[in-house]
Amino acid sequence: MVGRKRAGDGGSPVIAVSEPHPGDVYPDTKYVAGTNYCHLGLKIDNRLNRIIIISAIDNLGKGAAGQALQNMNVMFDLPEVTGLEDTALLP
C-alpha cells in the first residue's frame, strides 16, 4: 500500500507517507504546524482486514488559502510549493 501510494502521488512535495509500524505511531499536527504539508500514516487492522489511513494537516497552512495558492501554482506551471515554504508561525 505504501509503495502504491508513493508511486501514485506523482512525487508531490507536500505529502509524506510513514511506513506502517507495529506499534501505535501516527502522524501528529506538531510536525506539520505552520506548513502546507500533509503527513499520512497507515495502520493495518488484520482483524477486520482493512487499512486505516490517518492524516495530519495544519488548517491554516493546508486550508483553503494554502490550497488556492497551490492550485494557482499548478495552473501557471510554477512549482507547487512557491509561496508556501516560508509560512510564518508565531509561538
BABAGU-19387 format. One line per field, with one value per residue (C-alpha): residue number from 1; x, y, z. Coordinates in steps of 0.02 Angstrom, whole numbers, padded with zeros to 5 digits, always signed. Each point is the difference from the previous one (the first is absolute). Layout:
pos <- [NUM | ...] .
c1 <- [X | ...] .
c2 <- [Y | ...] .
c3 <- [Z | ...] .
% end
This chain:
pos <- [1 | 2 | 3 | 4 | 5 | 6 | 7 | 8 | 9 | 10 | 11 | 12 | 13 | 14 | 15 | 16 | 17 | 18 | 19 | 20 | 21 | 22 | 23 | 24 | 25 | 26 | 27 | 28 | 29 | 30 | 31 | 32 | 33 | 34 | 35 | 36 | 37 | 38 | 39 | 40 | 41 | 42 | 43 | 44 | 45 | 46 | 47 | 48 | 49 | 50 | 51 | 52 | 53 | 54 | 55 | 56 | 57 | 58 | 59 | 60 | 61 | 62 | 63 | 64 | 65 | 66 | 67 | 68 | 69 | 70 | 71 | 72 | 73 | 74 | 75 | 76 | 77 | 78 | 79 | 80 | 81 | 82 | 83 | 84 | 85 | 86 | 87 | 88 | 89 | 90 | 91] .
c1 <- [+00000 | +00139 | +00090 | -00160 | -00034 | +00176 | -00009 | -00173 | +00030 | +00104 | +00141 | -00099 | +00117 | -00133 | -00047 | +00100 | -00050 | +00058 | +00039 | -00122 | +00064 | -00043 | -00034 | -00116 | +00105 | -00109 | +00020 | -00014 | -00045 | +00156 | +00102 | -00103 | -00043 | +00028 | +00030 | -00092 | +00046 | -00114 | +00071 | -00083 | +00013 | -00065 | -00064 | -00038 | -00147 | +00018 | -00155 | -00114 | +00114 | +00011 | +00128 | -00032 | +00074 | +00034 | +00048 | +00063 | -00010 | +00005 | -00162 | +00085 | +00135 | -00095 | -00168 | -00094 | +00127 | +00148 | -00094 | -00050 | +00181 | +00058 | -00134 | +00048 | +00182 | -00051 | -00109 | +00144 | +00127 | +00097 | +00074 | -00143 | +00080 | +00038 | -00051 | -00042 | +00169 | +00030 | -00159 | +00016 | -00042 | -00008 | +00019] .
c2 <- [+00000 | +00122 | -00040 | +00026 | +00166 | +00062 | -00052 | +00079 | +00169 | +00063 | +00045 | +00138 | +00108 | +00031 | -00180 | -00113 | -00181 | -00094 | -00185 | -00109 | -00033 | -00146 | +00123 | +00150 | +00132 | +00124 | +00168 | +00147 | +00182 | +00056 | -00057 | +00097 | +00157 | +00157 | -00099 | -00053 | -00183 | -00149 | -00147 | -00168 | -00154 | -00175 | -00127 | -00177 | -00077 | -00187 | -00037 | +00094 | -00022 | +00189 | +00136 | +00156 | +00162 | +00140 | +00176 | +00156 | +00175 | +00177 | +00083 | +00169 | -00062 | -00137 | +00086 | +00089 | +00140 | -00118 | -00114 | +00147 | +00056 | -00177 | -00018 | +00168 | -00056 | -00156 | +00101 | +00119 | -00142 | +00057 | -00116 | -00058 | +00071 | +00175 | +00122 | -00141 | -00050 | +00157 | -00006 | +00107 | -00084 | +00104 | -00084] .
c3 <- [+00000 | +00044 | -00163 | -00099 | +00087 | -00031 | -00182 | -00020 | +00081 | -00146 | +00118 | +00085 | +00104 | +00134 | +00043 | +00115 | +00026 | +00155 | -00004 | +00098 | +00176 | +00113 | +00141 | +00002 | -00089 | -00093 | -00086 | +00119 | -00029 | +00094 | -00151 | -00128 | +00098 | -00104 | -00160 | -00156 | +00029 | +00020 | +00096 | -00030 | +00109 | -00026 | +00124 | -00054 | +00092 | -00030 | +00102 | -00121 | -00152 | -00026 | -00018 | +00103 | -00069 | +00123 | -00056 | +00087 | -00073 | +00065 | -00057 | -00008 | -00119 | -00091 | +00012 | -00139 | -00023 | -00011 | -00118 | -00110 | -00013 | -00038 | -00136 | -00076 | -00006 | -00095 | -00120 | -00040 | -00014 | +00153 | +00131 | +00114 | +00157 | -00064 | +00136 | +00122 | +00071 | +00102 | +00103 | +00156 | +00163 | +00158 | +00170] .
% end
